Amino acid sequence: MAKHKNPAGDGNLPRPRMKNKEYRRELRLLHGQLVALQEWVKSTGAKVCVVFEGRDTAGKGGTIKAITERVSPRVFRVVALPAPSPRERSQMYLQRYVPHLPGAGDVVIFDRSWYNRAGVEPVMGFCTREQADEFLRATPDVERAIVDSGVILLKYWLEVSAEEQTRRLQSRIDDPRKVWKLSDLDLKSYSRWHEYSRCRDEMFRATDTAWAPWYVARTDDKKRGRLNIITHLLGTIPYEPLPHRAVSLPKRQKADGYREPAIPLRYIPTPY
C-alpha cells in the first residue's frame, strides 16, 4: 500500500491565503491545459474517471466547478447522485454507479461516489458495519477491473482542518447566499469529526492500491487547493496537446434580397 502523510498536516509551513487576482491568473493558464486535455481525450477515445471525496465543506464542489468552467459538458460530465431509491437500495451496492463510468472520449467527475459506503453511510447509520467492511474488501478488485478496462482512475481526498470547517459552516449559517448549502446532514456530521477520521483511515488502508491510489489535497486555502489539484490531475494523465488547428472565418453569404421583418419583438428592459 502507498504511504500517506498524516492528513492533519503535510509538514509544510502555513502560507498566506492566495489573492483572487493571482488565483484567476493561474487558473486561466490551467484552463488552457484542461482544454488541451479535453481535445486529446476526444481525439484518442481516452476514458477518464475522477473521484472527489473529503470532509464536508472541504471544497469538492468549488474544485469541480473550477475544472469544468471552460470545458465542454459533453466531454466533462459531472455525476452527483441523489440518495438511492428503494429499488436501488435493493440492488448490489455498486450497481447504480457502473452506468456512469466513462466511455471513449469521456471525462467523468464524481462529486462523491461509491465511497459514500466507506464514510457517510457508516457514520450516519445508513448501512451496517458489516456492509461497510464488505465494501472495503470488494472495492480494490472492482477498481482493478475498472482500470483494466482502460479507464484512467484518479481518486482525490480533500482534507480541511477542524477549525476551517467550523468557520465555513458558520459562514453558511450567517450568509443568506450560502444557507442552501447547509443541510441537516452537515450539522449531524459536524459533531462526528473523529468518527469520520476513523472511517477515512480505514478507507485509505483498504483501498489505497498501486492501480488506484488515493491523493490527498489540503484545502484550508480553497484557491491554492484547487490549483494544486488541477495541476496534479494534468500532470498525472499522460495526454499530449494536439497541434493547433489554423482556423479562418469564411465569408458570409449575400443577403440575396433578405430584409429583417417588421415583427414587434418583446425586447427585455436594458437597465445596464
C-alpha positions as protocol buffer text, in pm:
chain_id: "A"
residue {
  index: 1
  type: MET
  ca { x: 0 y: 0 z: 0 }
}
residue {
  index: 2
  type: ALA
  ca { x: 122 y: 351 z: -76 }
}
residue {
  index: 3
  type: LYS
  ca { x: 240 y: 560 z: 217 }
}
residue {
  index: 4
  type: HIS
  ca { x: 37 y: 862 z: 325 }
}
residue {
  index: 5
  type: LYS
  ca { x: 144 y: 1159 z: 526 }
}
residue {
  index: 6
  type: ASN
  ca { x: -78 y: 1249 z: 816 }
}
residue {
  index: 7
  type: PRO
  ca { x: -388 y: 1418 z: 664 }
}
residue {
  index: 8
  type: ALA
  ca { x: -393 y: 1653 z: 965 }
}
residue {
  index: 9
  type: GLY
  ca { x: -73 y: 1820 z: 844 }
}
residue {
  index: 10
  type: ASP
  ca { x: 156 y: 1781 z: 545 }
}
residue {
  index: 11
  type: GLY
  ca { x: 464 y: 1919 z: 716 }
}
residue {
  index: 12
  type: ASN
  ca { x: 468 y: 2248 z: 522 }
}
residue {
  index: 13
  type: LEU
  ca { x: 461 y: 2585 z: 691 }
}
residue {
  index: 14
  type: PRO
  ca { x: 132 y: 2773 z: 653 }
}
residue {
  index: 15
  type: ARG
  ca { x: 118 y: 3014 z: 360 }
}
residue {
  index: 16
  type: PRO
  ca { x: -88 y: 3330 z: 326 }
}
residue {
  index: 17
  type: ARG
  ca { x: -420 y: 3285 z: 152 }
}
residue {
  index: 18
  type: MET
  ca { x: -393 y: 3337 z: -221 }
}
residue {
  index: 19
  type: LYS
  ca { x: -528 y: 3663 z: -356 }
}
residue {
  index: 20
  type: ASN
  ca { x: -806 y: 3640 z: -612 }
}
residue {
  index: 21
  type: LYS
  ca { x: -611 y: 3823 z: -885 }
}
residue {
  index: 22
  type: GLU
  ca { x: -324 y: 3572 z: -864 }
}
residue {
  index: 23
  type: TYR
  ca { x: -569 y: 3282 z: -846 }
}
residue {
  index: 24
  type: ARG
  ca { x: -757 y: 3389 z: -1159 }
}
residue {
  index: 25
  type: ARG
  ca { x: -429 y: 3438 z: -1348 }
}
residue {
  index: 26
  type: GLU
  ca { x: -305 y: 3090 z: -1264 }
}
residue {
  index: 27
  type: LEU
  ca { x: -645 y: 2930 z: -1323 }
}
residue {
  index: 28
  type: ARG
  ca { x: -665 y: 3088 z: -1668 }
}
residue {
  index: 29
  type: LEU
  ca { x: -342 y: 2911 z: -1765 }
}
residue {
  index: 30
  type: LEU
  ca { x: -466 y: 2580 z: -1627 }
}
residue {
  index: 31
  type: HIS
  ca { x: -794 y: 2618 z: -1813 }
}
residue {
  index: 32
  type: GLY
  ca { x: -598 y: 2626 z: -2138 }
}
residue {
  index: 33
  type: GLN
  ca { x: -431 y: 2299 z: -2043 }
}
residue {
  index: 34
  type: LEU
  ca { x: -766 y: 2144 z: -1947 }
}
residue {
  index: 35
  type: VAL
  ca { x: -898 y: 2231 z: -2293 }
}
residue {
  index: 36
  type: ALA
  ca { x: -590 y: 2064 z: -2441 }
}
residue {
  index: 37
  type: LEU
  ca { x: -665 y: 1757 z: -2226 }
}
residue {
  index: 38
  type: GLN
  ca { x: -1025 y: 1762 z: -2349 }
}
residue {
  index: 39
  type: GLU
  ca { x: -920 y: 1764 z: -2714 }
}
residue {
  index: 40
  type: TRP
  ca { x: -676 y: 1478 z: -2651 }
}
residue {
  index: 41
  type: VAL
  ca { x: -949 y: 1274 z: -2480 }
}
residue {
  index: 42
  type: LYS
  ca { x: -1185 y: 1332 z: -2773 }
}
residue {
  index: 43
  type: SER
  ca { x: -917 y: 1252 z: -3030 }
}
residue {
  index: 44
  type: THR
  ca { x: -781 y: 936 z: -2868 }
}
residue {
  index: 45
  type: GLY
  ca { x: -1100 y: 796 z: -2715 }
}
residue {
  index: 46
  type: ALA
  ca { x: -943 y: 801 z: -2370 }
}
residue {
  index: 47
  type: LYS
  ca { x: -1161 y: 723 z: -2067 }
}
residue {
  index: 48
  type: VAL
  ca { x: -1101 y: 929 z: -1753 }
}
residue {
  index: 49
  type: CYS
  ca { x: -1277 y: 894 z: -1418 }
}
residue {
  index: 50
  type: VAL
  ca { x: -1206 y: 1139 z: -1135 }
}
residue {
  index: 51
  type: VAL
  ca { x: -1345 y: 1075 z: -786 }
}
residue {
  index: 52
  type: PHE
  ca { x: -1374 y: 1358 z: -532 }
}
residue {
  index: 53
  type: GLU
  ca { x: -1426 y: 1270 z: -168 }
}
residue {
  index: 54
  type: GLY
  ca { x: -1345 y: 1452 z: 154 }
}
residue {
  index: 55
  type: ARG
  ca { x: -1467 y: 1631 z: 460 }
}
residue {
  index: 56
  type: ASP
  ca { x: -1786 y: 1836 z: 448 }
}
residue {
  index: 57
  type: THR
  ca { x: -1700 y: 2193 z: 337 }
}
residue {
  index: 58
  type: ALA
  ca { x: -1360 y: 2079 z: 205 }
}
residue {
  index: 59
  type: GLY
  ca { x: -1434 y: 2237 z: -133 }
}
residue {
  index: 60
  type: LYS
  ca { x: -1528 y: 1949 z: -363 }
}
residue {
  index: 61
  type: GLY
  ca { x: -1795 y: 2148 z: -545 }
}
residue {
  index: 62
  type: GLY
  ca { x: -1576 y: 2454 z: -594 }
}
residue {
  index: 63
  type: THR
  ca { x: -1290 y: 2242 z: -725 }
}
residue {
  index: 64
  type: ILE
  ca { x: -1517 y: 2065 z: -972 }
}
residue {
  index: 65
  type: LYS
  ca { x: -1657 y: 2400 z: -1086 }
}
residue {
  index: 66
  type: ALA
  ca { x: -1303 y: 2530 z: -1141 }
}
residue {
  index: 67
  type: ILE
  ca { x: -1218 y: 2223 z: -1350 }
}
residue {
  index: 68
  type: THR
  ca { x: -1530 y: 2237 z: -1566 }
}
residue {
  index: 69
  type: GLU
  ca { x: -1562 y: 2615 z: -1603 }
}
residue {
  index: 70
  type: ARG
  ca { x: -1410 y: 2635 z: -1953 }
}
residue {
  index: 71
  type: VAL
  ca { x: -1451 y: 2285 z: -2096 }
}
residue {
  index: 72
  type: SER
  ca { x: -1738 y: 2115 z: -2276 }
}
residue {
  index: 73
  type: PRO
  ca { x: -2007 y: 1946 z: -2063 }
}
residue {
  index: 74
  type: ARG
  ca { x: -2033 y: 1694 z: -2346 }
}
residue {
  index: 75
  type: VAL
  ca { x: -1684 y: 1570 z: -2257 }
}
residue {
  index: 76
  type: PHE
  ca { x: -1651 y: 1662 z: -1888 }
}
residue {
  index: 77
  type: ARG
  ca { x: -1956 y: 1510 z: -1721 }
}
residue {
  index: 78
  type: VAL
  ca { x: -2024 y: 1564 z: -1350 }
}
residue {
  index: 79
  type: VAL
  ca { x: -2207 y: 1290 z: -1160 }
}
residue {
  index: 80
  type: ALA
  ca { x: -2363 y: 1376 z: -824 }
}
residue {
  index: 81
  type: LEU
  ca { x: -2614 y: 1105 z: -743 }
}
residue {
  index: 82
  type: PRO
  ca { x: -2902 y: 1171 z: -501 }
}
residue {
  index: 83
  type: ALA
  ca { x: -2994 y: 935 z: -218 }
}
residue {
  index: 84
  type: PRO
  ca { x: -3075 y: 588 z: -356 }
}
residue {
  index: 85
  type: SER
  ca { x: -3433 y: 496 z: -431 }
}
residue {
  index: 86
  type: PRO
  ca { x: -3591 y: 192 z: -263 }
}
residue {
  index: 87
  type: ARG
  ca { x: -3523 y: -11 z: -580 }
}
residue {
  index: 88
  type: GLU
  ca { x: -3159 y: 99 z: -586 }
}
residue {
  index: 89
  type: ARG
  ca { x: -3119 y: 8 z: -221 }
}
residue {
  index: 90
  type: SER
  ca { x: -3224 y: -346 z: -315 }
}
residue {
  index: 91
  type: GLN
  ca { x: -2953 y: -373 z: -580 }
}
residue {
  index: 92
  type: MET
  ca { x: -2588 y: -467 z: -547 }
}
residue {
  index: 93
  type: TYR
  ca { x: -2432 y: -156 z: -394 }
}
residue {
  index: 94
  type: LEU
  ca { x: -2203 y: -58 z: -682 }
}
residue {
  index: 95
  type: GLN
  ca { x: -2468 y: -128 z: -946 }
}
residue {
  index: 96
  type: ARG
  ca { x: -2601 y: 227 z: -969 }
}
residue {
  index: 97
  type: TYR
  ca { x: -2255 y: 374 z: -1019 }
}
residue {
  index: 98
  type: VAL
  ca { x: -2145 y: 148 z: -1304 }
}
residue {
  index: 99
  type: PRO
  ca { x: -2367 y: 308 z: -1575 }
}
residue {
  index: 100
  type: HIS
  ca { x: -2199 y: 642 z: -1507 }
}
residue {
  index: 101
  type: LEU
  ca { x: -1844 y: 522 z: -1571 }
}
residue {
  index: 102
  type: PRO
  ca { x: -1679 y: 684 z: -1876 }
}
residue {
  index: 103
  type: GLY
  ca { x: -1688 y: 557 z: -2230 }
}
residue {
  index: 104
  type: ALA
  ca { x: -1444 y: 652 z: -2503 }
}
residue {
  index: 105
  type: GLY
  ca { x: -1390 y: 1029 z: -2516 }
}
residue {
  index: 106
  type: ASP
  ca { x: -1540 y: 1093 z: -2171 }
}
residue {
  index: 107
  type: VAL
  ca { x: -1412 y: 1257 z: -1856 }
}
residue {
  index: 108
  type: VAL
  ca { x: -1649 y: 1167 z: -1571 }
}
residue {
  index: 109
  type: ILE
  ca { x: -1616 y: 1351 z: -1240 }
}
residue {
  index: 110
  type: PHE
  ca { x: -1788 y: 1202 z: -936 }
}
residue {
  index: 111
  type: ASP
  ca { x: -1892 y: 1460 z: -675 }
}
residue {
  index: 112
  type: ARG
  ca { x: -1892 y: 1193 z: -407 }
}
residue {
  index: 113
  type: SER
  ca { x: -1900 y: 838 z: -532 }
}
residue {
  index: 114
  type: TRP
  ca { x: -1926 y: 476 z: -431 }
}
residue {
  index: 115
  type: TYR
  ca { x: -1709 y: 577 z: -136 }
}
residue {
  index: 116
  type: ASN
  ca { x: -2021 y: 701 z: 42 }
}
residue {
  index: 117
  type: ARG
  ca { x: -2030 y: 346 z: 174 }
}
residue {
  index: 118
  type: ALA
  ca { x: -1690 y: 396 z: 339 }
}
residue {
  index: 119
  type: GLY
  ca { x: -1768 y: 725 z: 514 }
}
residue {
  index: 120
  type: VAL
  ca { x: -2107 y: 893 z: 517 }
}
residue {
  index: 121
  type: GLU
  ca { x: -2317 y: 578 z: 536 }
}
residue {
  index: 122
  type: PRO
  ca { x: -2150 y: 401 z: 831 }
}
residue {
  index: 123
  type: VAL
  ca { x: -2106 y: 726 z: 1028 }
}
residue {
  index: 124
  type: MET
  ca { x: -2467 y: 830 z: 982 }
}
residue {
  index: 125
  type: GLY
  ca { x: -2609 y: 479 z: 1028 }
}
residue {
  index: 126
  type: PHE
  ca { x: -2725 y: 436 z: 666 }
}
residue {
  index: 127
  type: CYS
  ca { x: -2551 y: 98 z: 641 }
}
residue {
  index: 128
  type: THR
  ca { x: -2428 y: -166 z: 882 }
}
residue {
  index: 129
  type: ARG
  ca { x: -2066 y: -211 z: 984 }
}
residue {
  index: 130
  type: GLU
  ca { x: -2070 y: -546 z: 804 }
}
residue {
  index: 131
  type: GLN
  ca { x: -2185 y: -380 z: 480 }
}
residue {
  index: 132
  type: ALA
  ca { x: -1910 y: -118 z: 507 }
}
residue {
  index: 133
  type: ASP
  ca { x: -1645 y: -386 z: 572 }
}
residue {
  index: 134
  type: GLU
  ca { x: -1764 y: -589 z: 273 }
}
residue {
  index: 135
  type: PHE
  ca { x: -1742 y: -278 z: 56 }
}
residue {
  index: 136
  type: LEU
  ca { x: -1383 y: -217 z: 165 }
}
residue {
  index: 137
  type: ARG
  ca { x: -1292 y: -579 z: 87 }
}
residue {
  index: 138
  type: ALA
  ca { x: -1452 y: -575 z: -259 }
}
residue {
  index: 139
  type: THR
  ca { x: -1360 y: -228 z: -384 }
}
residue {
  index: 140
  type: PRO
  ca { x: -991 y: -287 z: -475 }
}
residue {
  index: 141
  type: ASP
  ca { x: -1090 y: -572 z: -708 }
}
residue {
  index: 142
  type: VAL
  ca { x: -1372 y: -367 z: -862 }
}
residue {
  index: 143
  type: GLU
  ca { x: -1137 y: -76 z: -922 }
}
residue {
  index: 144
  type: ARG
  ca { x: -879 y: -312 z: -1067 }
}
residue {
  index: 145
  type: ALA
  ca { x: -1141 y: -423 z: -1320 }
}
residue {
  index: 146
  type: ILE
  ca { x: -1224 y: -59 z: -1399 }
}
residue {
  index: 147
  type: VAL
  ca { x: -858 y: 24 z: -1460 }
}
residue {
  index: 148
  type: ASP
  ca { x: -801 y: -296 z: -1658 }
}
residue {
  index: 149
  type: SER
  ca { x: -1084 y: -189 z: -1889 }
}
residue {
  index: 150
  type: GLY
  ca { x: -875 y: 113 z: -1991 }
}
residue {
  index: 151
  type: VAL
  ca { x: -1015 y: 379 z: -1756 }
}
residue {
  index: 152
  type: ILE
  ca { x: -772 y: 630 z: -1606 }
}
residue {
  index: 153
  type: LEU
  ca { x: -899 y: 641 z: -1246 }
}
residue {
  index: 154
  type: LEU
  ca { x: -797 y: 925 z: -1015 }
}
residue {
  index: 155
  type: LYS
  ca { x: -917 y: 947 z: -655 }
}
residue {
  index: 156
  type: TYR
  ca { x: -883 y: 1270 z: -456 }
}
residue {
  index: 157
  type: TRP
  ca { x: -948 y: 1319 z: -86 }
}
residue {
  index: 158
  type: LEU
  ca { x: -991 y: 1686 z: 14 }
}
residue {
  index: 159
  type: GLU
  ca { x: -885 y: 1749 z: 373 }
}
residue {
  index: 160
  type: VAL
  ca { x: -977 y: 2057 z: 573 }
}
residue {
  index: 161
  type: SER
  ca { x: -888 y: 2137 z: 934 }
}
residue {
  index: 162
  type: ALA
  ca { x: -1148 y: 2125 z: 1209 }
}
residue {
  index: 163
  type: GLU
  ca { x: -1110 y: 2499 z: 1267 }
}
residue {
  index: 164
  type: GLU
  ca { x: -1160 y: 2585 z: 899 }
}
residue {
  index: 165
  type: GLN
  ca { x: -1461 y: 2353 z: 875 }
}
residue {
  index: 166
  type: THR
  ca { x: -1618 y: 2535 z: 1170 }
}
residue {
  index: 167
  type: ARG
  ca { x: -1553 y: 2872 z: 1005 }
}
residue {
  index: 168
  type: ARG
  ca { x: -1709 y: 2761 z: 676 }
}
residue {
  index: 169
  type: LEU
  ca { x: -2017 y: 2608 z: 835 }
}
residue {
  index: 170
  type: GLN
  ca { x: -2070 y: 2920 z: 1046 }
}
residue {
  index: 171
  type: SER
  ca { x: -2040 y: 3125 z: 727 }
}
residue {
  index: 172
  type: ARG
  ca { x: -2319 y: 2920 z: 573 }
}
residue {
  index: 173
  type: ILE
  ca { x: -2535 y: 2989 z: 875 }
}
residue {
  index: 174
  type: ASP
  ca { x: -2468 y: 3365 z: 867 }
}
residue {
  index: 175
  type: ASP
  ca { x: -2479 y: 3429 z: 491 }
}
residue {
  index: 176
  type: PRO
  ca { x: -2823 y: 3408 z: 323 }
}
residue {
  index: 177
  type: ARG
  ca { x: -2647 y: 3338 z: -9 }
}
residue {
  index: 178
  type: LYS
  ca { x: -2497 y: 3019 z: 133 }
}
residue {
  index: 179
  type: VAL
  ca { x: -2774 y: 2886 z: 357 }
}
residue {
  index: 180
  type: TRP
  ca { x: -2885 y: 2644 z: 82 }
}
residue {
  index: 181
  type: LYS
  ca { x: -2551 y: 2466 z: 126 }
}
residue {
  index: 182
  type: LEU
  ca { x: -2629 y: 2382 z: 489 }
}
residue {
  index: 183
  type: SER
  ca { x: -2817 y: 2054 z: 537 }
}
residue {
  index: 184
  type: ASP
  ca { x: -2928 y: 1868 z: 847 }
}
residue {
  index: 185
  type: LEU
  ca { x: -2673 y: 1603 z: 748 }
}
residue {
  index: 186
  type: ASP
  ca { x: -2395 y: 1863 z: 762 }
}
residue {
  index: 187
  type: LEU
  ca { x: -2491 y: 1955 z: 1117 }
}
residue {
  index: 188
  type: LYS
  ca { x: -2504 y: 1591 z: 1227 }
}
residue {
  index: 189
  type: SER
  ca { x: -2173 y: 1504 z: 1063 }
}
residue {
  index: 190
  type: TYR
  ca { x: -2003 y: 1811 z: 1215 }
}
residue {
  index: 191
  type: SER
  ca { x: -2034 y: 1658 z: 1562 }
}
residue {
  index: 192
  type: ARG
  ca { x: -1877 y: 1330 z: 1444 }
}
residue {
  index: 193
  type: TRP
  ca { x: -1538 y: 1456 z: 1330 }
}
residue {
  index: 194
  type: HIS
  ca { x: -1335 y: 1176 z: 1486 }
}
residue {
  index: 195
  type: GLU
  ca { x: -1571 y: 903 z: 1369 }
}
residue {
  index: 196
  type: TYR
  ca { x: -1525 y: 1033 z: 1014 }
}
residue {
  index: 197
  type: SER
  ca { x: -1150 y: 1033 z: 1073 }
}
residue {
  index: 198
  type: ARG
  ca { x: -1152 y: 667 z: 1170 }
}
residue {
  index: 199
  type: CYS
  ca { x: -1358 y: 574 z: 863 }
}
residue {
  index: 200
  type: ARG
  ca { x: -1124 y: 776 z: 641 }
}
residue {
  index: 201
  type: ASP
  ca { x: -822 y: 595 z: 783 }
}
residue {
  index: 202
  type: GLU
  ca { x: -984 y: 254 z: 729 }
}
residue {
  index: 203
  type: MET
  ca { x: -1072 y: 354 z: 374 }
}
residue {
  index: 204
  type: PHE
  ca { x: -713 y: 455 z: 298 }
}
residue {
  index: 205
  type: ARG
  ca { x: -576 y: 132 z: 442 }
}
residue {
  index: 206
  type: ALA
  ca { x: -816 y: -86 z: 242 }
}
residue {
  index: 207
  type: THR
  ca { x: -844 y: 95 z: -92 }
}
residue {
  index: 208
  type: ASP
  ca { x: -515 y: 280 z: -149 }
}
residue {
  index: 209
  type: THR
  ca { x: -371 y: 50 z: -414 }
}
residue {
  index: 210
  type: ALA
  ca { x: -99 y: 62 z: -677 }
}
residue {
  index: 211
  type: TRP
  ca { x: -363 y: 71 z: -954 }
}
residue {
  index: 212
  type: ALA
  ca { x: -599 y: 320 z: -783 }
}
residue {
  index: 213
  type: PRO
  ca { x: -411 y: 524 z: -521 }
}
residue {
  index: 214
  type: TRP
  ca { x: -559 y: 800 z: -309 }
}
residue {
  index: 215
  type: TYR
  ca { x: -425 y: 1153 z: -347 }
}
residue {
  index: 216
  type: VAL
  ca { x: -477 y: 1388 z: -53 }
}
residue {
  index: 217
  type: ALA
  ca { x: -513 y: 1764 z: -101 }
}
residue {
  index: 218
  type: ARG
  ca { x: -513 y: 2020 z: 181 }
}
residue {
  index: 219
  type: THR
  ca { x: -782 y: 2277 z: 109 }
}
residue {
  index: 220
  type: ASP
  ca { x: -785 y: 2519 z: 403 }
}
residue {
  index: 221
  type: ASP
  ca { x: -695 y: 2771 z: 133 }
}
residue {
  index: 222
  type: LYS
  ca { x: -954 y: 2683 z: -132 }
}
residue {
  index: 223
  type: LYS
  ca { x: -780 y: 2870 z: -412 }
}
residue {
  index: 224
  type: ARG
  ca { x: -443 y: 2704 z: -359 }
}
residue {
  index: 225
  type: GLY
  ca { x: -616 y: 2369 z: -315 }
}
residue {
  index: 226
  type: ARG
  ca { x: -799 y: 2396 z: -647 }
}
residue {
  index: 227
  type: LEU
  ca { x: -487 y: 2496 z: -837 }
}
residue {
  index: 228
  type: ASN
  ca { x: -285 y: 2216 z: -677 }
}
residue {
  index: 229
  type: ILE
  ca { x: -547 y: 1954 z: -764 }
}
residue {
  index: 230
  type: ILE
  ca { x: -584 y: 2068 z: -1125 }
}
residue {
  index: 231
  type: THR
  ca { x: -205 y: 2081 z: -1166 }
}
residue {
  index: 232
  type: HIS
  ca { x: -174 y: 1728 z: -1026 }
}
residue {
  index: 233
  type: LEU
  ca { x: -456 y: 1597 z: -1245 }
}
residue {
  index: 234
  type: LEU
  ca { x: -295 y: 1742 z: -1557 }
}
residue {
  index: 235
  type: GLY
  ca { x: 43 y: 1602 z: -1458 }
}
residue {
  index: 236
  type: THR
  ca { x: -93 y: 1253 z: -1390 }
}
residue {
  index: 237
  type: ILE
  ca { x: -292 y: 1196 z: -1710 }
}
residue {
  index: 238
  type: PRO
  ca { x: -48 y: 1117 z: -1994 }
}
residue {
  index: 239
  type: TYR
  ca { x: -207 y: 1347 z: -2251 }
}
residue {
  index: 240
  type: GLU
  ca { x: -34 y: 1516 z: -2542 }
}
residue {
  index: 241
  type: PRO
  ca { x: -158 y: 1856 z: -2664 }
}
residue {
  index: 242
  type: LEU
  ca { x: -273 y: 1832 z: -3025 }
}
residue {
  index: 243
  type: PRO
  ca { x: -127 y: 2062 z: -3292 }
}
residue {
  index: 244
  type: HIS
  ca { x: -309 y: 2393 z: -3306 }
}
residue {
  index: 245
  type: ARG
  ca { x: -557 y: 2395 z: -3595 }
}
residue {
  index: 246
  type: ALA
  ca { x: -544 y: 2703 z: -3815 }
}
residue {
  index: 247
  type: VAL
  ca { x: -892 y: 2849 z: -3847 }
}
residue {
  index: 248
  type: SER
  ca { x: -1018 y: 3142 z: -4051 }
}
residue {
  index: 249
  type: LEU
  ca { x: -1373 y: 3269 z: -4075 }
}
residue {
  index: 250
  type: PRO
  ca { x: -1548 y: 3206 z: -4410 }
}
residue {
  index: 251
  type: LYS
  ca { x: -1724 y: 3483 z: -4599 }
}
residue {
  index: 252
  type: ARG
  ca { x: -2089 y: 3533 z: -4512 }
}
residue {
  index: 253
  type: GLN
  ca { x: -2345 y: 3471 z: -4783 }
}
residue {
  index: 254
  type: LYS
  ca { x: -2503 y: 3769 z: -4959 }
}
residue {
  index: 255
  type: ALA
  ca { x: -2841 y: 3888 z: -4838 }
}
residue {
  index: 256
  type: ASP
  ca { x: -2998 y: 3793 z: -5172 }
}
residue {
  index: 257
  type: GLY
  ca { x: -3297 y: 4019 z: -5106 }
}
residue {
  index: 258
  type: TYR
  ca { x: -3349 y: 3926 z: -4738 }
}
residue {
  index: 259
  type: ARG
  ca { x: -3467 y: 4207 z: -4508 }
}
residue {
  index: 260
  type: GLU
  ca { x: -3532 y: 4196 z: -4135 }
}
residue {
  index: 261
  type: PRO
  ca { x: -3910 y: 4157 z: -4089 }
}
residue {
  index: 262
  type: ALA
  ca { x: -4113 y: 4422 z: -3911 }
}
residue {
  index: 263
  type: ILE
  ca { x: -4217 y: 4188 z: -3631 }
}
residue {
  index: 264
  type: PRO
  ca { x: -4298 y: 4351 z: -3293 }
}
residue {
  index: 265
  type: LEU
  ca { x: -4045 y: 4165 z: -3077 }
}
residue {
  index: 266
  type: ARG
  ca { x: -4054 y: 4182 z: -2697 }
}
residue {
  index: 267
  type: TYR
  ca { x: -3708 y: 4308 z: -2609 }
}
residue {
  index: 268
  type: ILE
  ca { x: -3616 y: 4287 z: -2241 }
}
residue {
  index: 269
  type: PRO
  ca { x: -3551 y: 4609 z: -2045 }
}
residue {
  index: 270
  type: THR
  ca { x: -3191 y: 4735 z: -2051 }
}
residue {
  index: 271
  type: PRO
  ca { x: -3113 y: 4871 z: -1702 }
}
residue {
  index: 272
  type: TYR
  ca { x: -2740 y: 4802 z: -1755 }
}
